[in-house]
Amino acid sequence: MVRKYSPVLVLFLLSPLIAEVLLGATKLSNIGGFLPVSLLYGGGAVLIRELARRRWRGWGGIVLMGAAYGIIEEGLAIQSLFNPSLFNAGLLGGRALNVNWVWAQWTIGYHTVWSILIPIVLTELLFPARRSEVWLKQPGLIAFTVIYALGVAVIAAIFQLVLAPDFHASARLLASTTLVAAALVAAALAWPRRLADSAHQVTYHAPAAWVVTFGAAFTAVAWFMLLAIPEGWKSGAIVILPMSIVAAIAVGTAALMRYWSAGQGWGDIHRLAAVFGALLVSMLFGFFFVTAGNTLDQAGQGIASLIAVGLLALFAWRLRGRNQAATLVRAGAARD
């Protein structure tokens, strides 16, 4: 039973660990907060992965649902998209129509990649034989839907009753947020089915894994720079420029990764390289900025990050061994 549901359990834990603990948002001094965020993050990641694989949608569908996840968490539950005081979101710039637009761009993108996409990619790398399978039957899917809904409700109660009781977004904003999230989910479920690999032979090679790591890290740095837009660029229409530049870098990197992934030699080591590049930036940001004000929390986040780097390095070594073994098998079959 445990073996059967191992990928589900791993994904359920990886999402909050990557998005919250390695960033330092869930701190050692408040480690009890890991339980409610696990319901939200883990339940959401498992639910999105299962919906995408059941309908055989590609990564585009997962990205759309990841964005919907971020909007639901930050718009409906936490309401940080609208509250200018929470997380100092209003001070980041781009506040208009009662929406913190710079924060909205950053946090929705963060949830899409670090809360949803990276944990799913990493879990499927850990269980390669089952990456195309559906991991849950109908009762399990319903159970995780309940877990996710419970997580949303608990986080909403914590923020709206305890952490930010004086702020309540308007019914118009909440209704608009719900419609946008629903539209993203509908678009994800209508996303074109992922087709089998074409018989067309590509004529280019995928780059070295370190190039993929650099590309992912560069884009992650650009994304986190949204939290440090210069003061003179935060107000008025000028803020659209840095927001657009960062968005263009992210879209360009996604297109480049898609192109590279169709090249000869692209494999699991490249996928892990992309994960490592993005995670390295978020871990460094967590250490030097998120937890910098508390020695205990900074030490806890730093130790967790070092363990994560060590495990990723070990996994990369094992992936290389797996790839070399597969290459030898193919070479032997060709000689026969």
DRENSE-17225 format. One record per residue (C-alpha): residue in three letters; chain; z, y, x. Coordinates in nm, 3 decimals. Each point is the difference from the previous one (the first is absolute). Layout:
<recs>
<rec code="ALA" unit="A" zz="Z" yy="Y" xx="X"/>
...
</recs>
This chain:
<recs>
<rec code="MET" unit="A" zz="0.000" yy="0.000" xx="0.000"/>
<rec code="VAL" unit="A" zz="0.096" yy="0.244" xx="0.277"/>
<rec code="ARG" unit="A" zz="-0.316" yy="-0.084" xx="0.195"/>
<rec code="LYS" unit="A" zz="-0.214" yy="0.055" xx="-0.309"/>
<rec code="TYR" unit="A" zz="0.136" yy="0.348" xx="-0.059"/>
<rec code="SER" unit="A" zz="0.045" yy="0.099" xx="0.364"/>
<rec code="PRO" unit="A" zz="-0.284" yy="0.257" xx="-0.002"/>
<rec code="VAL" unit="A" zz="0.146" yy="0.164" xx="-0.311"/>
<rec code="LEU" unit="A" zz="0.346" yy="0.025" xx="0.153"/>
<rec code="VAL" unit="A" zz="-0.138" yy="0.135" xx="0.328"/>
<rec code="LEU" unit="A" zz="-0.206" yy="0.267" xx="-0.177"/>
<rec code="PHE" unit="A" zz="0.294" yy="0.089" xx="-0.224"/>
<rec code="LEU" unit="A" zz="0.212" yy="0.074" xx="0.308"/>
<rec code="LEU" unit="A" zz="-0.268" yy="0.147" xx="0.226"/>
<rec code="SER" unit="A" zz="-0.086" yy="0.287" xx="-0.232"/>
<rec code="PRO" unit="A" zz="0.345" yy="0.165" xx="-0.006"/>
<rec code="LEU" unit="A" zz="0.064" yy="-0.090" xx="0.364"/>
<rec code="ILE" unit="A" zz="-0.321" yy="0.167" xx="0.117"/>
<rec code="ALA" unit="A" zz="-0.004" yy="0.296" xx="-0.237"/>
<rec code="GLU" unit="A" zz="0.373" yy="0.079" xx="-0.007"/>
<rec code="VAL" unit="A" zz="0.196" yy="-0.158" xx="0.286"/>
<rec code="LEU" unit="A" zz="-0.251" yy="0.050" xx="0.284"/>
<rec code="LEU" unit="A" zz="-0.057" yy="0.359" xx="-0.113"/>
<rec code="GLY" unit="A" zz="0.373" yy="0.058" xx="-0.017"/>
<rec code="ALA" unit="A" zz="-0.006" yy="0.104" xx="-0.366"/>
<rec code="THR" unit="A" zz="0.245" yy="-0.280" xx="-0.083"/>
<rec code="LYS" unit="A" zz="0.260" yy="0.055" xx="0.267"/>
<rec code="LEU" unit="A" zz="0.262" yy="-0.223" xx="0.157"/>
<rec code="SER" unit="A" zz="0.271" yy="0.226" xx="-0.141"/>
<rec code="ASN" unit="A" zz="-0.138" yy="-0.065" xx="-0.349"/>
<rec code="ILE" unit="A" zz="-0.128" yy="-0.354" xx="0.040"/>
<rec code="GLY" unit="A" zz="0.119" yy="-0.085" xx="-0.352"/>
<rec code="GLY" unit="A" zz="-0.297" yy="0.199" xx="-0.125"/>
<rec code="PHE" unit="A" zz="-0.228" yy="-0.274" xx="0.129"/>
<rec code="LEU" unit="A" zz="0.057" yy="-0.213" xx="-0.311"/>
<rec code="PRO" unit="A" zz="-0.135" yy="0.243" xx="-0.263"/>
<rec code="VAL" unit="A" zz="-0.293" yy="0.108" xx="0.220"/>
<rec code="SER" unit="A" zz="-0.085" yy="-0.367" xx="0.054"/>
<rec code="LEU" unit="A" zz="-0.045" yy="-0.047" xx="-0.373"/>
<rec code="LEU" unit="A" zz="-0.234" yy="0.297" xx="-0.010"/>
<rec code="TYR" unit="A" zz="-0.194" yy="-0.046" xx="0.322"/>
<rec code="GLY" unit="A" zz="-0.001" yy="-0.379" xx="0.019"/>
<rec code="GLY" unit="A" zz="-0.068" yy="-0.044" xx="-0.370"/>
<rec code="GLY" unit="A" zz="-0.283" yy="0.253" xx="0.010"/>
<rec code="ALA" unit="A" zz="-0.165" yy="-0.148" xx="0.311"/>
<rec code="VAL" unit="A" zz="0.008" yy="-0.356" xx="-0.136"/>
<rec code="LEU" unit="A" zz="-0.127" yy="0.112" xx="-0.340"/>
<rec code="ILE" unit="A" zz="-0.289" yy="0.199" xx="0.149"/>
<rec code="ARG" unit="A" zz="-0.100" yy="-0.280" xx="0.235"/>
<rec code="GLU" unit="A" zz="-0.001" yy="-0.257" xx="-0.279"/>
<rec code="LEU" unit="A" zz="-0.198" yy="0.217" xx="-0.241"/>
<rec code="ALA" unit="A" zz="-0.260" yy="0.070" xx="0.268"/>
<rec code="ARG" unit="A" zz="-0.039" yy="-0.362" xx="0.106"/>
<rec code="ARG" unit="A" zz="0.001" yy="-0.136" xx="-0.355"/>
<rec code="ARG" unit="A" zz="-0.295" yy="0.222" xx="-0.085"/>
<rec code="TRP" unit="A" zz="-0.147" yy="-0.049" xx="0.348"/>
<rec code="ARG" unit="A" zz="-0.006" yy="0.370" xx="0.076"/>
<rec code="GLY" unit="A" zz="-0.047" yy="0.125" xx="0.352"/>
<rec code="TRP" unit="A" zz="0.217" yy="0.237" xx="0.201"/>
<rec code="GLY" unit="A" zz="-0.136" yy="0.293" xx="-0.195"/>
<rec code="GLY" unit="A" zz="0.174" yy="-0.127" xx="-0.311"/>
<rec code="ILE" unit="A" zz="0.326" yy="-0.043" xx="0.192"/>
<rec code="VAL" unit="A" zz="-0.026" yy="0.357" xx="0.134"/>
<rec code="LEU" unit="A" zz="-0.048" yy="0.140" xx="-0.351"/>
<rec code="MET" unit="A" zz="0.297" yy="-0.193" xx="-0.134"/>
<rec code="GLY" unit="A" zz="0.201" yy="0.105" xx="0.305"/>
<rec code="ALA" unit="A" zz="-0.071" yy="0.363" xx="-0.085"/>
<rec code="ALA" unit="A" zz="0.109" yy="-0.067" xx="-0.360"/>
<rec code="TYR" unit="A" zz="0.319" yy="-0.155" xx="0.138"/>
<rec code="GLY" unit="A" zz="0.072" yy="0.313" xx="0.202"/>
<rec code="ILE" unit="A" zz="-0.062" yy="0.225" xx="-0.298"/>
<rec code="ILE" unit="A" zz="0.232" yy="-0.204" xx="-0.222"/>
<rec code="GLU" unit="A" zz="0.279" yy="-0.005" xx="0.258"/>
<rec code="GLU" unit="A" zz="-0.018" yy="0.361" xx="0.112"/>
<rec code="GLY" unit="A" zz="-0.123" yy="0.154" xx="-0.325"/>
<rec code="LEU" unit="A" zz="0.179" yy="-0.190" xx="-0.275"/>
<rec code="ALA" unit="A" zz="0.306" yy="-0.159" xx="0.164"/>
<rec code="ILE" unit="A" zz="0.101" yy="0.239" xx="0.279"/>
<rec code="GLN" unit="A" zz="-0.202" yy="0.303" xx="-0.123"/>
<rec code="SER" unit="A" zz="-0.037" yy="0.129" xx="0.356"/>
<rec code="LEU" unit="A" zz="-0.359" yy="0.098" xx="-0.077"/>
<rec code="PHE" unit="A" zz="0.142" yy="0.280" xx="-0.215"/>
<rec code="ASN" unit="A" zz="0.354" yy="0.070" xx="0.126"/>
<rec code="PRO" unit="A" zz="-0.032" yy="0.268" xx="0.273"/>
<rec code="SER" unit="A" zz="0.351" yy="-0.065" xx="0.136"/>
<rec code="LEU" unit="A" zz="-0.006" yy="-0.379" xx="0.033"/>
<rec code="PHE" unit="A" zz="-0.095" yy="-0.104" xx="0.355"/>
<rec code="ASN" unit="A" zz="-0.083" yy="0.372" xx="0.052"/>
<rec code="ALA" unit="A" zz="-0.333" yy="-0.087" xx="-0.159"/>
<rec code="GLY" unit="A" zz="-0.063" yy="0.356" xx="-0.117"/>
<rec code="LEU" unit="A" zz="0.042" yy="0.136" xx="0.353"/>
<rec code="LEU" unit="A" zz="-0.289" yy="-0.209" xx="0.133"/>
<rec code="GLY" unit="A" zz="-0.246" yy="0.230" xx="-0.173"/>
<rec code="GLY" unit="A" zz="-0.268" yy="-0.018" xx="-0.262"/>
<rec code="ARG" unit="A" zz="0.232" yy="0.039" xx="-0.299"/>
<rec code="ALA" unit="A" zz="-0.199" yy="0.098" xx="-0.310"/>
<rec code="LEU" unit="A" zz="0.014" yy="-0.085" xx="-0.371"/>
<rec code="ASN" unit="A" zz="0.351" yy="-0.139" xx="0.060"/>
<rec code="VAL" unit="A" zz="-0.137" yy="-0.268" xx="0.236"/>
<rec code="ASN" unit="A" zz="0.082" yy="-0.040" xx="0.371"/>
<rec code="TRP" unit="A" zz="-0.359" yy="-0.073" xx="0.105"/>
<rec code="VAL" unit="A" zz="0.050" yy="-0.051" xx="0.375"/>
<rec code="TRP" unit="A" zz="0.293" yy="-0.233" xx="-0.059"/>
<rec code="ALA" unit="A" zz="-0.196" yy="-0.176" xx="-0.275"/>
<rec code="GLN" unit="A" zz="-0.290" yy="-0.068" xx="0.235"/>
<rec code="TRP" unit="A" zz="0.226" yy="-0.123" xx="0.278"/>
<rec code="THR" unit="A" zz="0.232" yy="-0.219" xx="-0.204"/>
<rec code="ILE" unit="A" zz="-0.268" yy="-0.161" xx="-0.217"/>
<rec code="GLY" unit="A" zz="-0.200" yy="-0.081" xx="0.312"/>
<rec code="TYR" unit="A" zz="0.313" yy="-0.130" xx="0.173"/>
<rec code="HIS" unit="A" zz="0.083" yy="-0.233" xx="-0.288"/>
<rec code="THR" unit="A" zz="-0.361" yy="-0.118" xx="-0.026"/>
<rec code="VAL" unit="A" zz="-0.016" yy="-0.101" xx="0.367"/>
<rec code="TRP" unit="A" zz="0.354" yy="-0.066" xx="0.122"/>
<rec code="SER" unit="A" zz="0.164" yy="-0.124" xx="-0.323"/>
<rec code="ILE" unit="A" zz="-0.289" yy="-0.209" xx="-0.135"/>
<rec code="LEU" unit="A" zz="-0.302" yy="-0.050" xx="0.226"/>
<rec code="ILE" unit="A" zz="0.170" yy="-0.080" xx="0.332"/>
<rec code="PRO" unit="A" zz="0.253" yy="-0.248" xx="-0.147"/>
<rec code="ILE" unit="A" zz="-0.279" yy="-0.185" xx="-0.184"/>
<rec code="VAL" unit="A" zz="-0.223" yy="-0.013" xx="0.310"/>
<rec code="LEU" unit="A" zz="0.286" yy="-0.119" xx="0.217"/>
<rec code="THR" unit="A" zz="0.114" yy="-0.266" xx="-0.246"/>
<rec code="GLU" unit="A" zz="-0.352" yy="-0.139" xx="-0.036"/>
<rec code="LEU" unit="A" zz="-0.027" yy="-0.010" xx="0.379"/>
<rec code="LEU" unit="A" zz="0.323" yy="-0.200" xx="0.013"/>
<rec code="PHE" unit="A" zz="-0.135" yy="-0.249" xx="-0.255"/>
<rec code="PRO" unit="A" zz="-0.373" yy="-0.021" xx="0.083"/>
<rec code="ALA" unit="A" zz="-0.061" yy="-0.323" xx="-0.191"/>
<rec code="ARG" unit="A" zz="0.124" yy="0.162" xx="-0.320"/>
<rec code="ARG" unit="A" zz="-0.134" yy="0.353" xx="0.031"/>
<rec code="SER" unit="A" zz="-0.264" yy="-0.054" xx="-0.269"/>
<rec code="GLU" unit="A" zz="0.227" yy="-0.190" xx="-0.237"/>
<rec code="VAL" unit="A" zz="0.189" yy="0.123" xx="-0.301"/>
<rec code="TRP" unit="A" zz="0.367" yy="-0.043" xx="0.091"/>
<rec code="LEU" unit="A" zz="0.155" yy="0.025" xx="-0.346"/>
<rec code="LYS" unit="A" zz="-0.072" yy="-0.161" xx="-0.332"/>
<rec code="GLN" unit="A" zz="0.032" yy="0.192" xx="-0.325"/>
<rec code="PRO" unit="A" zz="0.382" yy="-0.031" xx="-0.031"/>
<rec code="GLY" unit="A" zz="0.043" yy="0.121" xx="0.358"/>
<rec code="LEU" unit="A" zz="-0.231" yy="0.294" xx="-0.061"/>
<rec code="ILE" unit="A" zz="0.203" yy="0.096" xx="-0.306"/>
<rec code="ALA" unit="A" zz="0.324" yy="-0.036" xx="0.198"/>
<rec code="PHE" unit="A" zz="-0.119" yy="0.237" xx="0.272"/>
<rec code="THR" unit="A" zz="-0.123" yy="0.245" xx="-0.260"/>
<rec code="VAL" unit="A" zz="0.356" yy="0.006" xx="-0.135"/>
<rec code="ILE" unit="A" zz="0.143" yy="0.033" xx="0.354"/>
<rec code="TYR" unit="A" zz="-0.228" yy="0.294" xx="0.073"/>
<rec code="ALA" unit="A" zz="0.079" yy="0.170" xx="-0.333"/>
<rec code="LEU" unit="A" zz="0.371" yy="-0.049" xx="0.067"/>
<rec code="GLY" unit="A" zz="-0.043" yy="0.153" xx="0.345"/>
<rec code="VAL" unit="A" zz="-0.174" yy="0.305" xx="-0.149"/>
<rec code="ALA" unit="A" zz="0.279" yy="0.039" xx="-0.257"/>
<rec code="VAL" unit="A" zz="0.281" yy="-0.036" xx="0.256"/>
<rec code="ILE" unit="A" zz="-0.154" yy="0.246" xx="0.248"/>
<rec code="ALA" unit="A" zz="-0.069" yy="0.244" xx="-0.284"/>
<rec code="ALA" unit="A" zz="0.363" yy="-0.021" xx="-0.112"/>
<rec code="ILE" unit="A" zz="0.131" yy="0.050" xx="0.355"/>
<rec code="PHE" unit="A" zz="-0.208" yy="0.311" xx="0.061"/>
<rec code="GLN" unit="A" zz="0.006" yy="0.157" xx="-0.345"/>
<rec code="LEU" unit="A" zz="0.368" yy="-0.061" xx="-0.069"/>
<rec code="VAL" unit="A" zz="0.157" yy="0.015" xx="0.347"/>
<rec code="LEU" unit="A" zz="-0.217" yy="0.145" xx="0.276"/>
<rec code="ALA" unit="A" zz="-0.196" yy="0.264" xx="-0.194"/>
<rec code="PRO" unit="A" zz="0.165" yy="0.037" xx="-0.341"/>
<rec code="ASP" unit="A" zz="-0.092" yy="0.368" xx="-0.038"/>
<rec code="PHE" unit="A" zz="-0.376" yy="-0.056" xx="0.005"/>
<rec code="HIS" unit="A" zz="-0.212" yy="-0.151" xx="-0.274"/>
<rec code="ALA" unit="A" zz="-0.379" yy="0.018" xx="0.002"/>
<rec code="SER" unit="A" zz="-0.165" yy="0.122" xx="-0.316"/>
<rec code="ALA" unit="A" zz="-0.140" yy="-0.242" xx="-0.255"/>
<rec code="ARG" unit="A" zz="-0.349" yy="0.135" xx="0.077"/>
<rec code="LEU" unit="A" zz="0.032" yy="-0.084" xx="0.369"/>
<rec code="LEU" unit="A" zz="0.139" yy="-0.347" xx="-0.071"/>
<rec code="ALA" unit="A" zz="-0.274" yy="-0.073" xx="-0.254"/>
<rec code="SER" unit="A" zz="-0.269" yy="0.114" xx="0.245"/>
<rec code="THR" unit="A" zz="0.153" yy="-0.211" xx="0.275"/>
<rec code="THR" unit="A" zz="0.001" yy="-0.306" xx="-0.225"/>
<rec code="LEU" unit="A" zz="-0.366" yy="0.052" xx="-0.091"/>
<rec code="VAL" unit="A" zz="-0.106" yy="0.038" xx="0.364"/>
<rec code="ALA" unit="A" zz="0.188" yy="-0.315" xx="0.103"/>
<rec code="ALA" unit="A" zz="-0.147" yy="-0.195" xx="-0.292"/>
<rec code="ALA" unit="A" zz="-0.350" yy="0.120" xx="0.087"/>
<rec code="LEU" unit="A" zz="0.041" yy="-0.115" xx="0.360"/>
<rec code="VAL" unit="A" zz="0.117" yy="-0.345" xx="-0.111"/>
<rec code="ALA" unit="A" zz="-0.290" yy="-0.026" xx="-0.243"/>
<rec code="ALA" unit="A" zz="-0.244" yy="0.101" xx="0.275"/>
<rec code="ALA" unit="A" zz="0.156" yy="-0.257" xx="0.234"/>
<rec code="LEU" unit="A" zz="-0.033" yy="-0.282" xx="-0.251"/>
<rec code="ALA" unit="A" zz="-0.360" yy="0.103" xx="-0.062"/>
<rec code="TRP" unit="A" zz="-0.073" yy="0.012" xx="0.373"/>
<rec code="PRO" unit="A" zz="-0.301" yy="-0.216" xx="0.094"/>
<rec code="ARG" unit="A" zz="0.089" yy="-0.358" xx="0.077"/>
<rec code="ARG" unit="A" zz="0.023" yy="-0.087" xx="0.365"/>
<rec code="LEU" unit="A" zz="-0.310" yy="-0.197" xx="0.084"/>
<rec code="ALA" unit="A" zz="-0.034" yy="-0.280" xx="0.249"/>
<rec code="ASP" unit="A" zz="-0.120" yy="0.094" xx="0.345"/>
<rec code="SER" unit="A" zz="-0.369" yy="0.073" xx="0.006"/>
<rec code="ALA" unit="A" zz="-0.234" yy="-0.226" xx="0.190"/>
<rec code="HIS" unit="A" zz="-0.143" yy="0.313" xx="0.166"/>
<rec code="GLN" unit="A" zz="0.067" yy="-0.012" xx="0.373"/>
<rec code="VAL" unit="A" zz="0.152" yy="0.322" xx="0.134"/>
<rec code="THR" unit="A" zz="-0.127" yy="0.121" xx="0.335"/>
<rec code="TYR" unit="A" zz="0.306" yy="0.188" xx="0.124"/>
<rec code="HIS" unit="A" zz="0.337" yy="-0.109" xx="0.135"/>
<rec code="ALA" unit="A" zz="0.344" yy="0.106" xx="-0.113"/>
<rec code="PRO" unit="A" zz="0.185" yy="0.215" xx="0.255"/>
<rec code="ALA" unit="A" zz="0.289" yy="-0.118" xx="0.212"/>
<rec code="ALA" unit="A" zz="0.332" yy="-0.030" xx="-0.183"/>
<rec code="TRP" unit="A" zz="0.153" yy="0.291" xx="0.194"/>
<rec code="VAL" unit="A" zz="-0.271" yy="0.230" xx="-0.139"/>
<rec code="VAL" unit="A" zz="0.102" yy="-0.098" xx="-0.352"/>
<rec code="THR" unit="A" zz="0.365" yy="0.067" xx="0.086"/>
<rec code="PHE" unit="A" zz="-0.089" yy="0.343" xx="0.134"/>
<rec code="GLY" unit="A" zz="-0.207" yy="0.084" xx="-0.308"/>
<rec code="ALA" unit="A" zz="0.281" yy="-0.100" xx="-0.237"/>
<rec code="ALA" unit="A" zz="0.262" yy="0.186" xx="0.205"/>
<rec code="PHE" unit="A" zz="-0.213" yy="0.315" xx="0.021"/>
<rec code="THR" unit="A" zz="-0.046" yy="0.003" xx="-0.377"/>
<rec code="ALA" unit="A" zz="0.370" yy="-0.064" xx="-0.058"/>
<rec code="VAL" unit="A" zz="0.090" yy="0.294" xx="0.226"/>
<rec code="ALA" unit="A" zz="-0.239" yy="0.222" xx="-0.195"/>
<rec code="TRP" unit="A" zz="0.156" yy="-0.115" xx="-0.327"/>
<rec code="PHE" unit="A" zz="0.355" yy="0.072" xx="0.117"/>
<rec code="MET" unit="A" zz="-0.114" yy="0.343" xx="0.116"/>
<rec code="LEU" unit="A" zz="-0.018" yy="0.091" xx="-0.368"/>
<rec code="LEU" unit="A" zz="0.378" yy="0.030" xx="0.025"/>
<rec code="ALA" unit="A" zz="-0.037" yy="0.266" xx="0.272"/>
<rec code="ILE" unit="A" zz="-0.271" yy="0.237" xx="-0.122"/>
<rec code="PRO" unit="A" zz="0.043" yy="0.339" xx="0.176"/>
<rec code="GLU" unit="A" zz="0.185" yy="0.260" xx="-0.206"/>
<rec code="GLY" unit="A" zz="-0.298" yy="0.230" xx="-0.038"/>
<rec code="TRP" unit="A" zz="-0.209" yy="-0.282" xx="-0.147"/>
<rec code="LYS" unit="A" zz="0.244" yy="-0.116" xx="-0.267"/>
<rec code="SER" unit="A" zz="-0.054" yy="0.268" xx="-0.263"/>
<rec code="GLY" unit="A" zz="-0.305" yy="0.088" xx="-0.201"/>
<rec code="ALA" unit="A" zz="-0.339" yy="-0.165" xx="-0.003"/>
<rec code="ILE" unit="A" zz="-0.002" yy="-0.035" xx="0.380"/>
<rec code="VAL" unit="A" zz="0.225" yy="-0.308" xx="-0.033"/>
<rec code="ILE" unit="A" zz="-0.298" yy="-0.187" xx="-0.141"/>
<rec code="LEU" unit="A" zz="-0.159" yy="0.005" xx="0.347"/>
<rec code="PRO" unit="A" zz="0.258" yy="-0.211" xx="0.190"/>
<rec code="MET" unit="A" zz="0.039" yy="-0.226" xx="-0.303"/>
<rec code="SER" unit="A" zz="-0.377" yy="-0.056" xx="-0.009"/>
<rec code="ILE" unit="A" zz="-0.025" yy="-0.058" xx="0.374"/>
<rec code="VAL" unit="A" zz="0.270" yy="-0.269" xx="-0.008"/>
<rec code="ALA" unit="A" zz="-0.156" yy="-0.161" xx="-0.308"/>
<rec code="ALA" unit="A" zz="-0.340" yy="-0.003" xx="0.173"/>
<rec code="ILE" unit="A" zz="0.151" yy="-0.168" xx="0.308"/>
<rec code="ALA" unit="A" zz="0.158" yy="-0.269" xx="-0.219"/>
<rec code="VAL" unit="A" zz="-0.320" yy="-0.065" xx="-0.197"/>
<rec code="GLY" unit="A" zz="-0.205" yy="-0.003" xx="0.319"/>
<rec code="THR" unit="A" zz="0.235" yy="-0.249" xx="0.164"/>
<rec code="ALA" unit="A" zz="-0.011" yy="-0.224" xx="-0.307"/>
<rec code="ALA" unit="A" zz="-0.381" yy="0.004" xx="0.008"/>
<rec code="LEU" unit="A" zz="0.001" yy="-0.072" xx="0.373"/>
<rec code="MET" unit="A" zz="0.241" yy="-0.291" xx="-0.043"/>
<rec code="ARG" unit="A" zz="-0.222" yy="-0.140" xx="-0.273"/>
<rec code="TYR" unit="A" zz="-0.302" yy="0.027" xx="0.230"/>
<rec code="TRP" unit="A" zz="0.183" yy="-0.158" xx="0.292"/>
<rec code="SER" unit="A" zz="0.131" yy="-0.286" xx="-0.215"/>
<rec code="ALA" unit="A" zz="-0.358" yy="-0.109" xx="-0.076"/>
<rec code="GLY" unit="A" zz="-0.085" yy="-0.024" xx="0.370"/>
<rec code="GLN" unit="A" zz="-0.013" yy="-0.312" xx="0.210"/>
<rec code="GLY" unit="A" zz="0.333" yy="-0.103" xx="0.147"/>
<rec code="TRP" unit="A" zz="0.218" yy="0.181" xx="-0.252"/>
<rec code="GLY" unit="A" zz="0.304" yy="-0.211" xx="-0.079"/>
<rec code="ASP" unit="A" zz="0.369" yy="-0.015" xx="-0.071"/>
<rec code="ILE" unit="A" zz="0.092" yy="0.155" xx="0.334"/>
<rec code="HIS" unit="A" zz="-0.189" yy="0.315" xx="-0.105"/>
<rec code="ARG" unit="A" zz="0.181" yy="0.011" xx="-0.335"/>
<rec code="LEU" unit="A" zz="0.332" yy="-0.030" xx="0.179"/>
<rec code="ALA" unit="A" zz="-0.108" yy="0.270" xx="0.244"/>
<rec code="ALA" unit="A" zz="-0.061" yy="0.240" xx="-0.290"/>
<rec code="VAL" unit="A" zz="0.341" yy="-0.084" xx="-0.147"/>
<rec code="PHE" unit="A" zz="0.171" yy="0.056" xx="0.336"/>
<rec code="GLY" unit="A" zz="-0.165" yy="0.339" xx="0.053"/>
<rec code="ALA" unit="A" zz="0.115" yy="0.132" xx="-0.336"/>
<rec code="LEU" unit="A" zz="0.349" yy="-0.150" xx="0.027"/>
<rec code="LEU" unit="A" zz="0.058" yy="0.137" xx="0.349"/>
<rec code="VAL" unit="A" zz="-0.047" yy="0.355" xx="-0.125"/>
<rec code="SER" unit="A" zz="0.227" yy="-0.040" xx="-0.303"/>
<rec code="MET" unit="A" zz="0.273" yy="-0.162" xx="0.213"/>
<rec code="LEU" unit="A" zz="-0.012" yy="0.280" xx="0.257"/>
<rec code="PHE" unit="A" zz="0.010" yy="0.260" xx="-0.275"/>
<rec code="GLY" unit="A" zz="0.301" yy="-0.173" xx="-0.153"/>
<rec code="PHE" unit="A" zz="0.184" yy="-0.007" xx="0.333"/>
<rec code="PHE" unit="A" zz="-0.067" yy="0.357" xx="0.111"/>
<rec code="PHE" unit="A" zz="0.010" yy="0.177" xx="-0.335"/>
<rec code="VAL" unit="A" zz="0.132" yy="-0.197" xx="-0.299"/>
<rec code="THR" unit="A" zz="0.317" yy="-0.140" xx="0.162"/>
<rec code="ALA" unit="A" zz="0.041" yy="0.251" xx="0.284"/>
<rec code="GLY" unit="A" zz="0.301" yy="0.168" xx="-0.161"/>
<rec code="ASN" unit="A" zz="0.221" yy="-0.311" xx="0.001"/>
<rec code="THR" unit="A" zz="0.065" yy="-0.210" xx="0.312"/>
<rec code="LEU" unit="A" zz="0.085" yy="-0.314" xx="-0.196"/>
<rec code="ASP" unit="A" zz="-0.306" yy="0.021" xx="-0.221"/>
<rec code="GLN" unit="A" zz="-0.225" yy="0.082" xx="0.295"/>
<rec code="ALA" unit="A" zz="0.133" yy="-0.296" xx="0.195"/>
<rec code="GLY" unit="A" zz="-0.047" yy="-0.230" xx="-0.297"/>
<rec code="GLN" unit="A" zz="-0.356" yy="0.118" xx="-0.061"/>
<rec code="GLY" unit="A" zz="-0.079" yy="-0.020" xx="0.372"/>
<rec code="ILE" unit="A" zz="0.128" yy="-0.357" xx="0.030"/>
<rec code="ALA" unit="A" zz="-0.190" yy="-0.105" xx="-0.313"/>
<rec code="SER" unit="A" zz="-0.317" yy="0.157" xx="0.143"/>
<rec code="LEU" unit="A" zz="0.039" yy="-0.174" xx="0.336"/>
<rec code="ILE" unit="A" zz="0.046" yy="-0.333" xx="-0.178"/>
<rec code="ALA" unit="A" zz="-0.311" yy="0.072" xx="-0.209"/>
<rec code="VAL" unit="A" zz="-0.206" yy="0.084" xx="0.311"/>
<rec code="GLY" unit="A" zz="0.119" yy="-0.318" xx="0.170"/>
<rec code="LEU" unit="A" zz="-0.088" yy="-0.214" xx="-0.302"/>
<rec code="LEU" unit="A" zz="-0.342" yy="0.164" xx="-0.030"/>
<rec code="ALA" unit="A" zz="-0.066" yy="-0.062" xx="0.371"/>
<rec code="LEU" unit="A" zz="0.101" yy="-0.365" xx="-0.038"/>
<rec code="PHE" unit="A" zz="-0.222" yy="-0.033" xx="-0.304"/>
<rec code="ALA" unit="A" zz="-0.293" yy="0.155" xx="0.188"/>
<rec code="TRP" unit="A" zz="0.049" yy="-0.253" xx="0.280"/>
<rec code="ARG" unit="A" zz="-0.003" yy="-0.285" xx="-0.251"/>
<rec code="LEU" unit="A" zz="-0.310" yy="0.140" xx="-0.171"/>
<rec code="ARG" unit="A" zz="-0.184" yy="0.007" xx="0.332"/>
<rec code="GLY" unit="A" zz="0.097" yy="-0.361" xx="0.058"/>
<rec code="ARG" unit="A" zz="-0.119" yy="-0.090" xx="-0.350"/>
<rec code="ASN" unit="A" zz="-0.332" yy="0.178" xx="0.061"/>
<rec code="GLN" unit="A" zz="-0.051" yy="-0.169" xx="0.337"/>
<rec code="ALA" unit="A" zz="0.064" yy="-0.342" xx="-0.152"/>
<rec code="ALA" unit="A" zz="-0.247" yy="0.071" xx="-0.279"/>
<rec code="THR" unit="A" zz="-0.260" yy="0.112" xx="0.255"/>
<rec code="LEU" unit="A" zz="0.040" yy="-0.322" xx="0.198"/>
<rec code="VAL" unit="A" zz="-0.041" yy="-0.206" xx="-0.317"/>
<rec code="ARG" unit="A" zz="-0.320" yy="0.186" xx="-0.092"/>
<rec code="ALA" unit="A" zz="-0.135" yy="-0.042" xx="0.352"/>
<rec code="GLY" unit="A" zz="0.071" yy="-0.372" xx="-0.008"/>
<rec code="ALA" unit="A" zz="-0.170" yy="-0.035" xx="-0.337"/>
<rec code="ALA" unit="A" zz="-0.305" yy="0.186" xx="0.129"/>
<rec code="ARG" unit="A" zz="-0.033" yy="-0.233" xx="0.300"/>
<rec code="ASP" unit="A" zz="0.020" yy="-0.304" xx="-0.227"/>
</recs>
